[in-house]
């Protein structure tokens, strides 16, 4: 488990944006509790932010989800979870977005849902999806705590431009990233 400061209490509020299945909320909450040992709450579902949709891309602006989550979330750290397809600036898509040391972040389950993990494991599609959600929520909260991308491709903080990289990494931090919190 990672503790940002010894004997500190932190509350992370998960904010569902749009319809989010109960299992996704449960797994997100479980991953944050397991990795960070934080208190986790699940906020009431919020509507997708008006003006976030970019018709020319058929996607949603991730930063507008972060603004919503920061405004309505009740934690020291707040993370939106949505099924909408998100993008940020010139990137074709993002699995999630967070600002370093910020209080808001977001993950999208949209592109985490593929039939398999490309043969990396023998897990079912449902288990592969669950693992991806858990890794991405831990990753984005890591950014809000000041962690940048890690060069260790097994570390949860490694950059993942495709689901293949998400599947290769662990749900936990490498030794270097763990030491960032001590």
Backbone as JSON, one array per atom type, in Angstrom:
{
  "sequence": "XXXXXXXXXXXXXXXXXXXXXXXXXXXXXXXXXXXXXXXXXXXXXXXXXXXXXXXXXXXXXXXXXXXXXXXXXXXXXXXXXXXXXXXXXXXXXXXXXXXXXXXXXXXXXXXXXXXXXXXXXXXXXXXXXXXXXXXXXXXXXXXXXXXXXXXXXXXXXXXXXXXXXXXXXXXXXXXXXXXXXX",
  "N": [[0.83, -1.19, 0.0], [0.36, 2.29, -0.6], [1.22, 5.19, 1.08], [0.78, 8.57, 1.19], [1.69, 10.38, 3.08], [2.91, 9.67, 6.24], [0.62, 8.5, 8.67], [-1.5, 9.98, 7.61], [-4.76, 11.02, 6.56], [-6.81, 10.49, 3.82], [-9.4, 11.35, 1.62], [-10.93, 10.01, -1.17], [-13.12, 10.77, -3.71], [-15.21, 9.11, -5.83], [-16.7, 9.96, -8.8], [-19.33, 9.19, -10.66], [-19.96, 9.79, -14.05], [-22.5, 10.21, -16.15], [-24.06, 7.12, -17.13], [-22.84, 4.52, -15.19], [-21.83, 1.27, -14.63], [-22.61, -0.65, -11.64], [-20.6, -2.55, -10.92], [-18.24, -1.48, -12.0], [-17.92, 0.82, -10.45], [-17.57, -0.39, -7.95], [-15.17, -1.89, -8.35], [-13.36, 0.17, -8.96], [-13.36, 1.59, -6.55], [-12.42, -0.42, -4.81], [-9.82, -0.88, -5.85], [-8.55, 1.59, -5.32], [-8.67, 1.64, -2.52], [-7.14, -0.65, -1.93], [-4.56, -0.14, -3.04], [-3.81, 2.45, -2.18], [-4.8, 2.68, 0.42], [-6.76, 4.51, 1.22], [-9.66, 6.35, 2.3], [-12.65, 5.88, 0.56], [-15.3, 7.22, -1.29], [-18.39, 7.02, -3.08], [-19.84, 9.16, -5.22], [-23.03, 10.7, -6.03], [-24.47, 9.99, -9.22], [-23.57, 12.01, -11.98], [-24.64, 14.22, -14.62], [-23.43, 14.18, -17.99], [-21.13, 16.73, -18.79], [-22.43, 19.75, -20.12], [-21.63, 20.97, -23.31], [-19.27, 19.56, -23.5], [-19.1, 17.76, -25.52], [-17.65, 17.14, -28.65], [-18.63, 17.5, -31.74], [-17.37, 17.21, -34.24], [-15.37, 15.38, -33.75], [-16.71, 13.32, -32.56], [-16.43, 12.77, -29.86], [-15.66, 13.39, -26.36], [-14.5, 16.19, -24.47], [-11.96, 15.75, -22.24], [-11.02, 17.46, -20.23], [-13.22, 18.96, -19.43], [-14.69, 17.18, -17.99], [-13.04, 16.82, -15.81], [-13.2, 19.37, -14.67], [-15.91, 19.38, -13.86], [-15.92, 17.23, -11.99], [-14.08, 18.16, -10.09], [-15.51, 20.3, -9.12], [-17.91, 19.2, -8.03], [-17.16, 16.98, -6.51], [-16.47, 15.51, -3.3], [-14.08, 14.93, -2.06], [-10.56, 15.07, -0.99], [-9.16, 14.34, -3.16], [-10.62, 13.77, -6.3], [-12.25, 11.7, -8.61], [-13.53, 11.24, -11.78], [-15.59, 8.83, -13.38], [-16.42, 7.51, -16.41], [-18.33, 6.3, -19.22], [-18.06, 7.51, -21.58], [-16.33, 8.37, -24.62], [-13.26, 9.81, -24.45], [-11.11, 12.64, -25.18], [-8.03, 14.53, -25.33], [-6.63, 17.52, -26.08], [-4.48, 17.19, -28.8], [-4.44, 14.47, -28.86], [-5.65, 11.34, -30.01], [-7.36, 9.86, -28.39], [-7.97, 9.34, -24.88], [-7.37, 7.24, -22.06], [-7.63, 8.2, -19.61], [-7.31, 11.21, -17.62], [-5.43, 13.5, -15.73], [-4.37, 16.22, -13.71], [-1.14, 17.05, -12.64], [-0.67, 16.95, -9.2], [-3.21, 17.98, -8.87], [-6.72, 18.28, -7.88], [-8.7, 16.97, -9.21], [-9.64, 14.4, -11.57], [-10.08, 12.01, -14.27], [-11.36, 8.95, -15.63], [-11.99, 6.97, -18.53], [-14.05, 4.34, -19.49], [-14.54, 3.55, -22.01], [-12.71, 2.78, -24.16], [-11.43, 0.75, -22.91], [-12.7, -1.56, -23.09], [-12.33, -4.34, -24.69], [-12.32, -7.44, -26.54], [-10.28, -9.26, -25.66], [-7.06, -9.6, -23.97], [-5.1, -9.75, -25.82], [-3.78, -12.17, -25.59], [-2.06, -12.12, -23.44], [-2.83, -13.11, -21.02], [-4.97, -15.74, -19.72], [-7.39, -14.77, -19.04], [-10.9, -13.94, -18.75], [-12.89, -11.8, -20.88], [-14.38, -10.04, -19.29], [-12.89, -10.03, -16.89], [-10.45, -9.0, -17.81], [-11.27, -6.42, -18.56], [-12.05, -5.43, -16.02], [-9.55, -5.45, -14.68], [-8.21, -3.49, -16.19], [-9.72, -1.16, -15.64], [-9.18, -0.91, -12.89], [-6.39, -0.49, -12.91], [-6.18, 1.9, -14.38], [-7.58, 3.76, -12.79], [-6.02, 3.84, -10.48], [-3.66, 4.79, -11.62], [-4.37, 7.43, -12.56], [-5.08, 8.75, -10.15], [-2.59, 8.62, -8.99], [-1.18, 10.56, -10.51], [-2.49, 12.87, -9.54], [-1.4, 12.95, -7.09], [1.12, 13.74, -7.56], [2.85, 12.1, -8.98], [4.68, 11.36, -11.91], [4.79, 10.02, -15.3], [6.21, 6.75, -15.49], [9.2, 5.0, -16.38], [9.34, 2.28, -16.14], [7.8, -0.36, -17.51], [6.12, -2.13, -16.2], [5.14, -0.86, -14.03], [2.37, 0.77, -12.52], [2.27, 3.45, -13.1], [3.31, 3.77, -15.61], [3.26, 5.06, -18.96], [0.51, 4.55, -21.06], [-0.35, 4.17, -24.14], [-1.98, 2.45, -25.58], [-4.33, -0.3, -25.09], [-2.8, -2.56, -24.88], [-0.44, -1.85, -23.52], [-1.59, -1.14, -21.09], [-2.49, -3.63, -20.26], [-0.07, -4.95, -19.83], [1.06, -3.73, -17.61], [1.27, -3.61, -13.99], [-1.04, -3.43, -11.2], [0.05, -2.01, -9.22], [2.7, 0.07, -7.78], [6.09, 0.52, -8.93], [9.3, 0.06, -7.32], [10.69, 2.55, -7.31], [8.65, 4.49, -7.71], [7.07, 3.95, -5.48], [8.78, 4.82, -3.46], [8.64, 7.54, -3.81], [6.64, 8.42, -2.17], [7.52, 8.28, 0.37]],
  "CA": [[0.0, 0.0, 0.0], [1.07, 3.55, -0.68], [0.73, 6.24, 1.97], [1.48, 9.77, 0.77], [2.35, 10.92, 4.27], [2.6, 8.78, 7.34], [-0.49, 8.87, 9.54], [-2.41, 10.94, 6.99], [-6.05, 10.53, 6.1], [-7.22, 11.13, 2.57], [-10.66, 10.9, 1.06], [-11.07, 10.07, -2.63], [-14.52, 10.66, -4.1], [-15.44, 8.65, -7.19], [-17.87, 10.66, -9.32], [-19.8, 8.62, -11.92], [-20.47, 10.81, -14.97], [-23.3, 9.39, -17.05], [-24.37, 5.8, -16.58], [-21.67, 3.7, -14.88], [-22.31, 0.04, -13.96], [-22.19, -0.81, -10.24], [-19.35, -3.3, -10.8], [-17.14, -0.56, -12.29], [-17.75, 1.65, -9.25], [-17.01, -1.26, -6.89], [-13.77, -2.21, -8.65], [-12.58, 1.41, -8.83], [-13.25, 1.83, -5.11], [-11.57, -1.47, -4.25], [-8.43, -0.65, -6.27], [-8.01, 2.74, -4.58], [-8.47, 1.22, -1.12], [-6.06, -1.64, -1.86], [-3.25, 0.41, -3.38], [-3.49, 3.65, -1.41], [-5.33, 2.61, 1.77], [-7.52, 5.74, 1.46], [-11.11, 6.28, 2.41], [-13.21, 6.11, -0.77], [-16.74, 7.35, -1.36], [-18.93, 7.09, -4.44], [-20.76, 10.29, -5.33], [-24.21, 10.52, -6.88], [-24.21, 10.1, -10.66], [-23.69, 13.34, -12.57], [-24.86, 14.25, -16.06], [-22.28, 14.55, -18.82], [-21.11, 18.19, -18.84], [-22.87, 20.43, -21.34], [-20.54, 21.59, -24.05], [-18.08, 18.7, -23.54], [-19.12, 16.95, -26.74], [-17.1, 17.73, -29.88], [-19.33, 16.81, -32.81], [-16.45, 16.89, -35.34], [-14.58, 14.21, -33.34], [-17.6, 12.34, -31.95], [-15.8, 12.46, -28.58], [-15.86, 14.38, -25.31], [-13.3, 16.85, -23.94], [-11.67, 15.21, -20.91], [-10.82, 18.51, -19.23], [-14.51, 19.42, -18.92], [-15.09, 16.2, -16.98], [-12.25, 17.13, -14.62], [-13.79, 20.57, -14.07], [-17.14, 18.95, -13.18], [-15.56, 16.38, -10.86], [-13.46, 19.03, -9.09], [-16.55, 21.17, -8.57], [-18.94, 18.49, -7.26], [-16.59, 15.94, -5.66], [-16.34, 15.86, -1.89], [-12.83, 14.44, -1.49], [-9.33, 15.82, -1.26], [-8.96, 13.95, -4.56], [-11.89, 13.37, -6.9], [-12.02, 11.1, -9.93], [-14.71, 10.9, -12.55], [-15.59, 7.58, -14.14], [-17.43, 7.66, -17.45], [-18.27, 5.39, -20.37], [-17.91, 8.34, -22.78], [-15.03, 8.35, -25.28], [-12.62, 11.09, -24.13], [-9.86, 13.05, -25.82], [-7.36, 15.68, -24.74], [-5.83, 18.25, -27.06], [-4.3, 16.55, -30.11], [-4.47, 13.01, -28.74], [-6.84, 10.71, -30.6], [-8.2, 9.46, -27.27], [-7.26, 9.07, -23.62], [-8.04, 6.36, -21.1], [-7.87, 9.03, -18.44], [-6.57, 12.47, -17.57], [-5.3, 14.14, -14.41], [-3.34, 17.26, -13.63], [-0.2, 16.78, -11.55], [-0.99, 17.57, -7.92], [-4.55, 18.56, -8.89], [-7.69, 17.55, -7.05], [-9.64, 16.27, -10.07], [-9.13, 13.53, -12.63], [-11.16, 11.26, -14.9], [-11.03, 7.81, -16.49], [-13.04, 6.53, -19.44], [-14.06, 2.9, -19.71], [-14.95, 3.33, -23.4], [-11.72, 2.03, -24.95], [-10.87, -0.33, -22.09], [-13.53, -2.74, -23.35], [-12.01, -5.1, -25.89], [-12.63, -8.83, -26.23], [-9.21, -10.0, -24.96], [-5.85, -8.83, -23.7], [-4.1, -10.11, -26.83], [-3.07, -13.4, -25.26], [-1.14, -11.94, -22.31], [-3.32, -14.01, -19.97], [-6.12, -16.54, -20.13], [-8.54, -14.18, -18.36], [-12.09, -13.64, -19.52], [-13.02, -10.39, -21.29], [-14.86, -9.27, -18.13], [-11.77, -9.87, -15.95], [-9.5, -8.09, -18.46], [-11.86, -5.09, -18.42], [-11.95, -5.05, -14.6], [-8.14, -5.14, -14.41], [-7.89, -2.21, -16.84], [-10.35, -0.1, -14.87], [-8.44, -0.79, -11.64], [-5.07, 0.1, -13.2], [-6.31, 3.3, -14.82], [-7.98, 4.64, -11.68], [-4.83, 4.0, -9.63], [-2.73, 5.62, -12.4], [-4.76, 8.84, -12.58], [-4.93, 9.3, -8.8], [-1.14, 8.8, -8.82], [-0.83, 11.88, -11.05], [-2.97, 13.93, -8.65], [-0.49, 12.93, -5.93], [2.42, 14.27, -7.98], [3.67, 11.13, -9.72], [4.69, 11.48, -13.36], [4.89, 8.71, -15.94], [7.37, 5.96, -15.1], [9.81, 4.26, -17.48], [9.18, 0.84, -15.89], [6.51, -0.69, -18.15], [5.31, -2.94, -15.29], [4.62, 0.05, -13.01], [1.05, 1.33, -12.83], [2.43, 4.82, -13.57], [3.86, 3.83, -16.97], [2.37, 5.64, -19.97], [-0.17, 3.49, -21.8], [-1.09, 4.71, -25.29], [-2.94, 1.45, -26.06], [-4.69, -1.26, -24.05], [-1.7, -3.54, -24.74], [0.43, -1.38, -22.43], [-2.36, -1.24, -19.85], [-2.5, -5.04, -19.88], [1.27, -5.39, -19.39], [1.49, -3.18, -16.33], [0.66, -4.11, -12.77], [-1.94, -2.5, -10.53], [0.81, -1.39, -8.15], [3.85, 0.89, -8.13], [7.44, -0.02, -8.88], [10.02, 0.53, -6.13], [10.99, 3.98, -7.4], [7.43, 5.28, -7.49], [6.69, 3.75, -4.08], [9.66, 5.67, -2.62], [8.23, 8.95, -3.97], [5.68, 8.74, -1.14], [8.11, 8.15, 1.73]],
  "C": [[0.87, 1.24, 0.0], [0.42, 4.55, 0.28], [1.48, 7.51, 1.61], [2.23, 10.43, 1.91], [1.96, 9.99, 5.4], [1.5, 9.37, 8.21], [-1.43, 9.9, 8.93], [-3.69, 10.25, 6.56], [-6.35, 11.24, 4.8], [-8.51, 10.49, 2.11], [-10.62, 11.09, -0.44], [-12.54, 9.84, -2.93], [-14.59, 10.25, -5.56], [-16.76, 9.27, -7.66], [-18.28, 10.01, -10.65], [-20.39, 9.74, -12.79], [-21.18, 10.06, -16.11], [-23.52, 8.04, -16.38], [-23.11, 4.97, -16.42], [-22.15, 2.46, -14.13], [-21.79, -0.08, -12.53], [-20.86, -1.54, -10.08], [-18.14, -2.41, -11.06], [-16.87, 0.31, -11.07], [-17.11, 0.84, -8.12], [-15.54, -1.54, -7.12], [-12.87, -0.99, -8.51], [-12.33, 1.7, -7.35], [-12.29, 0.84, -4.46], [-10.1, -1.24, -4.6], [-7.81, 0.51, -5.49], [-7.76, 2.38, -3.12], [-7.27, 0.29, -1.0], [-4.69, -1.01, -2.07], [-2.87, 1.57, -2.47], [-3.9, 3.59, 0.06], [-6.03, 3.91, 2.16], [-8.98, 5.4, 1.72], [-11.67, 6.63, 1.03], [-14.73, 6.2, -0.65], [-17.15, 7.36, -2.83], [-20.05, 8.12, -4.44], [-22.01, 9.89, -6.12], [-23.81, 10.72, -8.34], [-24.47, 11.53, -11.15], [-23.97, 13.22, -14.06], [-23.57, 14.64, -16.76], [-22.29, 16.08, -18.97], [-21.57, 18.74, -20.18], [-21.68, 21.07, -22.01], [-19.28, 20.73, -24.15], [-17.97, 17.93, -24.86], [-18.58, 17.75, -27.93], [-17.66, 16.92, -31.05], [-18.36, 16.38, -33.92], [-15.6, 15.65, -35.03], [-15.45, 13.05, -32.87], [-17.0, 11.82, -30.64], [-16.07, 13.61, -27.61], [-14.53, 14.9, -24.8], [-13.07, 16.42, -22.5], [-11.57, 16.31, -19.86], [-12.14, 19.03, -18.67], [-15.07, 18.44, -17.88], [-14.32, 16.46, -15.68], [-12.81, 18.36, -13.92], [-15.05, 20.22, -13.28], [-16.81, 18.19, -11.9], [-14.93, 17.21, -9.74], [-14.51, 19.89, -8.38], [-17.51, 20.41, -7.64], [-18.38, 17.45, -6.29], [-16.36, 16.42, -4.24], [-15.03, 15.41, -1.26], [-11.67, 15.4, -1.66], [-8.89, 15.55, -2.69], [-10.29, 13.42, -5.07], [-11.6, 12.81, -8.29], [-13.36, 10.74, -10.58], [-14.51, 9.57, -13.25], [-16.74, 7.71, -15.14], [-17.25, 6.59, -18.51], [-18.08, 6.18, -21.67], [-16.48, 8.23, -23.32], [-14.41, 9.74, -25.12], [-11.39, 11.35, -25.01], [-9.3, 14.26, -25.09], [-6.42, 16.27, -25.78], [-5.71, 17.48, -28.36], [-4.31, 15.02, -30.05], [-5.77, 12.47, -29.32], [-7.86, 10.3, -29.54], [-7.34, 9.36, -26.04], [-8.08, 8.09, -22.8], [-8.39, 7.14, -19.84], [-7.04, 10.29, -18.54], [-6.58, 12.97, -16.14], [-4.24, 15.21, -14.53], [-2.45, 16.94, -12.44], [-0.55, 17.61, -10.33], [-2.36, 18.26, -7.89], [-5.49, 17.77, -8.0], [-8.69, 16.76, -7.88], [-8.96, 15.46, -11.14], [-10.31, 12.77, -13.2], [-10.58, 10.03, -15.6], [-12.26, 7.52, -17.35], [-12.93, 5.03, -19.61], [-14.27, 2.55, -21.18], [-13.97, 2.44, -24.17], [-11.01, 0.95, -24.14], [-11.61, -1.64, -22.33], [-13.19, -3.34, -24.71], [-12.15, -6.57, -25.54], [-11.55, -9.6, -25.47], [-8.06, -9.06, -24.65], [-4.73, -9.23, -24.67], [-3.27, -11.33, -26.47], [-2.09, -13.27, -24.11], [-1.54, -12.87, -21.17], [-4.48, -14.83, -20.53], [-7.4, -16.02, -19.48], [-9.7, -13.95, -19.31], [-12.1, -12.16, -19.9], [-13.47, -9.53, -20.11], [-13.73, -9.02, -17.13], [-10.71, -8.93, -16.52], [-9.99, -6.65, -18.31], [-11.72, -4.58, -16.99], [-10.52, -4.67, -14.25], [-7.76, -3.78, -14.99], [-8.47, -1.03, -16.07], [-9.55, 0.15, -13.59], [-7.09, -0.1, -11.87], [-5.2, 1.57, -13.56], [-6.73, 4.23, -13.69], [-6.82, 4.87, -10.73], [-3.83, 4.94, -10.31], [-3.1, 7.1, -12.3], [-4.69, 9.48, -11.19], [-3.44, 9.5, -8.49], [-0.67, 10.15, -9.35], [-1.29, 12.99, -10.11], [-2.11, 14.02, -7.39], [0.92, 13.36, -6.29], [3.3, 13.31, -8.74], [3.55, 11.38, -11.23], [4.75, 10.08, -13.97], [6.23, 8.06, -15.61], [7.89, 5.19, -16.31], [9.68, 2.74, -17.33], [7.81, 0.42, -16.43], [5.64, -1.62, -17.32], [4.64, -2.08, -14.21], [3.29, 0.63, -13.45], [1.16, 2.75, -13.38], [3.07, 4.9, -14.96], [2.8, 4.38, -17.93], [1.8, 4.5, -20.81], [-0.97, 4.08, -22.97], [-2.12, 3.74, -25.87], [-3.27, 0.48, -24.92], [-3.6, -2.32, -23.87], [-0.77, -3.14, -23.59], [-0.29, -1.42, -21.08], [-2.32, -2.68, -19.35], [-1.15, -5.51, -19.34], [1.63, -4.88, -18.01], [0.72, -3.8, -15.17], [-0.31, -3.06, -12.22], [-1.21, -1.69, -9.47], [2.02, -0.63, -8.69], [5.15, 0.1, -8.11], [8.12, 0.54, -7.62], [10.28, 2.02, -6.14], [9.78, 4.84, -7.12], [6.93, 5.13, -6.06], [7.5, 4.66, -3.17], [9.29, 7.15, -2.73], [7.3, 9.38, -2.82], [6.29, 8.71, 0.26], [8.82, 9.39, 2.15]]
}
